């Protein structure tokens, strides 16, 4: 059943890879509501709600950006998240494919923010023992842009990128511009004065079911597309196992429902931000 959560409804969501959309209608779900997608005779994306009688409602707002089709079931007060790196023509654009997960999409965002699991889940890729400590970093809600940021993040990684086979301490910055979108910026090994950008677009199908696609904008003229894709997919599929085994599947926002540690600073800021927004979809508060 479609949620009544205005904070969730009034936002933009990636719901399909633009290259996969044709004139043949396809159906998926968004926030508990079935939707239909297709291209019209002019090639423009069309998204409509599927009604209880099987028919379709009027066209919803639909835009193509970052290789995806975005839509909304509500009335967003701002545009789709801005990713400046997408406009830089020398970057490699790498869409990594959709992965479906039995978990709240908010849990997926929180897992993306978590550096503490690197040595144990992504062993010998993003982390390794004995380098298990998460050094102090800064997390904040940036009121001027209404986003959550975690900065000054450092962590030892055995493979700092697909182009590298050596380990080093990497510098990371996390950004949450929307409740169901999270981004990672990391210093590029082959161009230390620039940052690689990785966005994770999450489509919340139901309260406890979502699918997500990492999209990368990389400064990398060496790696093959297959190598870049495999590197990110291995990491994401490892994360899927962890996220699907978290309990509850929905994200608790109540204080002390889950005890945070110093390493969870970004998670604490993210949950506080969600609570301020009044987000209920995908949380243990549930949708009305």
Phi and psi in degrees as a GROMACS rama.xvg file:
@    title "Ramachandran Plot"
@    xaxis  label "Phi"
@    yaxis  label "Psi"
@TYPE xy
-59.876  136.283  UNK-2
-72.2454  158.923  UNK-3
-104.72  8.8343  UNK-4
-72.3983  102.076  UNK-5
-62.4939  -36.0194  UNK-6
-61.9115  -33.886  UNK-7
-81.9657  -40.2094  UNK-8
-64.4194  -39.0848  UNK-9
-86.6109  56.1885  UNK-10
-148.754  165.633  UNK-11
-97.648  143.187  UNK-12
-135.885  136.454  UNK-13
-74.9492  127.225  UNK-14
-123.897  -6.24111  UNK-15
-168.2  154.506  UNK-16
-75.4887  127.2  UNK-17
-57.3737  -38.3672  UNK-18
-67.0647  -19.3368  UNK-19
-91.9626  -5.30383  UNK-20
-88.0875  126.736  UNK-21
-127.361  -172.531  UNK-22
-73.9126  -14.4003  UNK-23
-78.4634  120.513  UNK-24
-62.2437  140.841  UNK-25
-127.423  154.618  UNK-26
-123.724  144.894  UNK-27
-148.676  -167.744  UNK-28
-131.149  153.208  UNK-29
-147.028  119.771  UNK-30
55.1779  37.7687  UNK-31
83.6338  -0.253622  UNK-32
-109.565  129.665  UNK-33
-72.8102  136.626  UNK-34
-130.894  156.456  UNK-35
-117.914  139.628  UNK-36
-129.427  143.022  UNK-37
-167.665  173.624  UNK-38
-103.279  139.208  UNK-39
-81.0976  -176.532  UNK-40
-62.5989  -23.4532  UNK-41
-91.5533  0.25891  UNK-42
88.6638  3.36472  UNK-43
-81.4668  144.549  UNK-44
-71.936  139.643  UNK-45
-125.4  130.92  UNK-46
-128.582  131.486  UNK-47
-137.494  148.768  UNK-48
-73.8763  141.025  UNK-49
-90.1691  123.569  UNK-50
-82.187  169.741  UNK-51
-61.1923  -29.2522  UNK-52
-86.2781  4.01088  UNK-53
94.2118  -13.5095  UNK-54
-77.9467  -175.4  UNK-55
-124.872  147.246  UNK-56
-82.7345  -174.238  UNK-57
-65.3337  161.641  UNK-58
-63.1886  136.97  UNK-59
-88.8966  161.535  UNK-60
-56.9815  137.669  UNK-61
-145.709  134.084  UNK-62
-139.284  148.958  UNK-63
-101.369  125.425  UNK-64
-156.618  142.685  UNK-65
57.0085  32.4477  UNK-66
76.8522  8.95816  UNK-67
-125.553  160.437  UNK-68
-97.2717  125.954  UNK-69
-108.931  145.315  UNK-70
-147.659  174.519  UNK-71
-145.708  147.354  UNK-72
-96.4382  0.295525  UNK-73
-130.383  -139.669  UNK-74
-134.754  81.6724  UNK-75
-60.2678  143.505  UNK-76
-94.8172  5.21566  UNK-77
-150.84  168.22  UNK-78
-79.9473  175.532  UNK-79
-57.1144  146.621  UNK-80
-49.7171  140.12  UNK-81
-90.9633  126.469  UNK-82
-120.203  98.7719  UNK-83
-61.0607  -34.3447  UNK-84
-63.0666  -23.3152  UNK-85
-65.314  -21.6538  UNK-86
-89.2933  -4.9006  UNK-87
-86.0529  112.895  UNK-88
-69.1096  -17.7036  UNK-89
-89.5761  3.24766  UNK-90
-86.3535  150.731  UNK-91
-83.6695  126.229  UNK-92
-97.1539  118.925  UNK-93
-129.327  95.8742  UNK-94
-78.9927  134.238  UNK-95
-103.47  2.74058  UNK-96
90.2477  154.706  UNK-97
-84.8666  139.672  UNK-98
-125.836  126.619  UNK-99
-91.5496  138.045  UNK-100
-135.829  137.893  UNK-101
-84.0801  79.7412  UNK-102
-169.65  160.167  UNK-103
-63.1839  140.207  UNK-104
-60.0867  -27.0247  UNK-105
-69.2544  -32.9391  UNK-106
-62.5438  -36.8109  UNK-107
-66.6161  -42.3197  UNK-108
-60.2393  -47.3747  UNK-109
-61.6482  -39.5908  UNK-110
-63.2921  -38.0867  UNK-111
-61.6189  -34.0494  UNK-112
-77.6444  -15.8943  UNK-113
-85.8063  112.368  UNK-114
-86.0733  -21.7177  UNK-115
-63.7551  -24.3778  UNK-116
-85.7995  -6.29436  UNK-117
-53.1046  -50.5099  UNK-118
-68.1419  -24.0287  UNK-119
-98.1078  -30.1268  UNK-120
-100.289  -38.066  UNK-121
-112.696  49.1791  UNK-122
-57.4572  130.933  UNK-123
67.8573  12.2954  UNK-124
-120.659  -69.1637  UNK-125
-99.32  -9.05662  UNK-126
-168.096  166.898  UNK-127
-164.881  156.153  UNK-128
-79.1382  145.657  UNK-129
-91.3989  11.7909  UNK-130
-83.4882  74.3909  UNK-131
-108.643  -12.5009  UNK-132
-78.4636  138.013  UNK-133
-93.8732  110.303  UNK-134
-61.4374  155.496  UNK-135
-57.5047  138.213  UNK-136
-140.425  173.107  UNK-137
-108.955  134.483  UNK-138
-131.044  144.723  UNK-139
-158.991  156.81  UNK-140
-95.9237  115.062  UNK-141
-86.4663  102.435  UNK-142
-65.7112  -30.6301  UNK-143
-66.789  -28.3145  UNK-144
-116.917  -3.67444  UNK-145
56.4236  56.608  UNK-146
-138.565  158.105  UNK-147
-101.963  132.318  UNK-148
-128.534  143.421  UNK-149
-124.743  120.548  UNK-150
-124.901  169.416  UNK-151
59.0181  34.8233  UNK-152
-87.0585  131.73  UNK-153
-133.417  145.799  UNK-154
-159.925  143.293  UNK-155
-79.7122  126.779  UNK-156
-127.383  130.164  UNK-157
-64.7234  -31.3012  UNK-158
-131.045  107.59  UNK-159
-80.7147  -12.633  UNK-160
-169.398  170.301  UNK-161
-63.461  -23.7655  UNK-162
-81.8887  -10.2333  UNK-163
-114.547  147.579  UNK-164
-122.466  17.5703  UNK-165
-118.597  162.833  UNK-166
-101.927  155.561  UNK-167
-170.032  166.222  UNK-168
-79.3373  126.747  UNK-169
-105.966  154.12  UNK-170
-107.606  123.904  UNK-171
-124.357  148.412  UNK-172
-132.504  132.67  UNK-173
-111.568  144.838  UNK-174
-139.598  130.7  UNK-175
-117.468  96.4892  UNK-176
-85.3444  -13.3488  UNK-177
-154.543  149.954  UNK-178
-53.0502  -31.4528  UNK-179
-113.866  23.9636  UNK-180
-134.534  133.553  UNK-181
-138.073  146.933  UNK-182
-130.986  151.079  UNK-183
-125.924  131.842  UNK-184
-116.097  132.085  UNK-185
-136.951  148.565  UNK-186
-63.793  130.358  UNK-187
-78.6113  124.889  UNK-188
-60.1089  -33.9682  UNK-189
-90.0619  -7.54722  UNK-190
-148.732  79.3338  UNK-191
-59.858  -15.3126  UNK-192
-90.3804  4.76756  UNK-193
-129.308  163.378  UNK-194
-116.003  131.213  UNK-195
-71.138  147.976  UNK-196
-125.549  128.365  UNK-197
-125.428  121.204  UNK-198
-108.282  143.571  UNK-199
-118.477  111.244  UNK-200
-95.2912  126.62  UNK-201
-115.205  129.978  UNK-202
-104.177  103.435  UNK-203
-75.2728  104.795  UNK-204
-73.8053  -52.7614  UNK-205
-135.558  178.994  UNK-206
-55.157  -41.6037  UNK-207
-116.666  25.5281  UNK-208
-146.406  131.237  UNK-209
-148.412  169.893  UNK-210
-136.046  153.588  UNK-211
-144.118  151.393  UNK-212
-134.85  120.827  UNK-213
-75.9256  137.877  UNK-214
-127.343  124.138  UNK-215
-112.432  140.116  UNK-216
-120.926  102.288  UNK-217
-116.55  147.362  UNK-218
-95.6952  90.6504  UNK-219
-154.831  107.727  UNK-220
-102.479  7.44951  UNK-221
-106.106  -51.0555  UNK-222
-68.3435  150.188  UNK-223
-76.7986  159.506  UNK-224
-60.59  -39.4524  UNK-225
-62.8717  -41.4824  UNK-226
-65.5292  -41.8715  UNK-227
-64.5884  -42.6301  UNK-228
-65.5062  -45.014  UNK-229
-63.8542  -40.7864  UNK-230
-58.1362  -47.8418  UNK-231
-73.7697  -37.7838  UNK-232
-65.691  -38.8644  UNK-233
-58.972  -46.0166  UNK-234
-62.6064  -45.9406  UNK-235
-68.827  -37.6295  UNK-236
-70.3072  -29.9709  UNK-237
-65.3937  -40.7238  UNK-238
-63.7043  -35.662  UNK-239
-56.9635  -41.3536  UNK-240
-60.8295  -43.5997  UNK-241
-67.8357  -47.4266  UNK-242
-62.0842  -42.0916  UNK-243
-71.075  -16.1516  UNK-244
-99.4222  1.66361  UNK-245
-74.8491  143.557  UNK-246
-131.072  134.355  UNK-247
-72.0965  164.536  UNK-248
-65.4541  -31.414  UNK-249
-84.9268  159.442  UNK-250
-91.3956  120.115  UNK-251
-74.8497  135.521  UNK-252
-109.992  -8.0034  UNK-253
-70.0134  137.381  UNK-254
-56.6693  138.108  UNK-255
68.4238  8.54102  UNK-256
-65.1008  -34.7984  UNK-257
-135.555  131.41  UNK-258
-81.4219  116.175  UNK-259
-83.335  160.285  UNK-260
-112.804  178.667  UNK-261
-59.5231  -32.0885  UNK-262
-71.2064  -13.0204  UNK-263
-94.8506  21.9653  UNK-264
-55.7335  -42.3638  UNK-265
-68.3137  -35.8725  UNK-266
-65.3466  -41.2547  UNK-267
-61.318  -45.0083  UNK-268
-64.0737  -41.5354  UNK-269
-61.953  -46.2213  UNK-270
-65.3215  -39.9454  UNK-271
-63.014  -40.5893  UNK-272
-63.5386  -44.5175  UNK-273
-61.415  -42.1242  UNK-274
-65.3254  -40.1513  UNK-275
-61.8493  -36.422  UNK-276
-73.5865  -18.2149  UNK-277
82.3781  21.1212  UNK-278
-64.9068  128.997  UNK-279
-117.656  -32.0004  UNK-280
-64.0279  124.432  UNK-281
87.6425  3.04012  UNK-282
-112.137  166.814  UNK-283
-69.7317  -12.088  UNK-284
-68.7315  -26.2925  UNK-285
77.9222  165.863  UNK-286
-96.4027  139.877  UNK-287
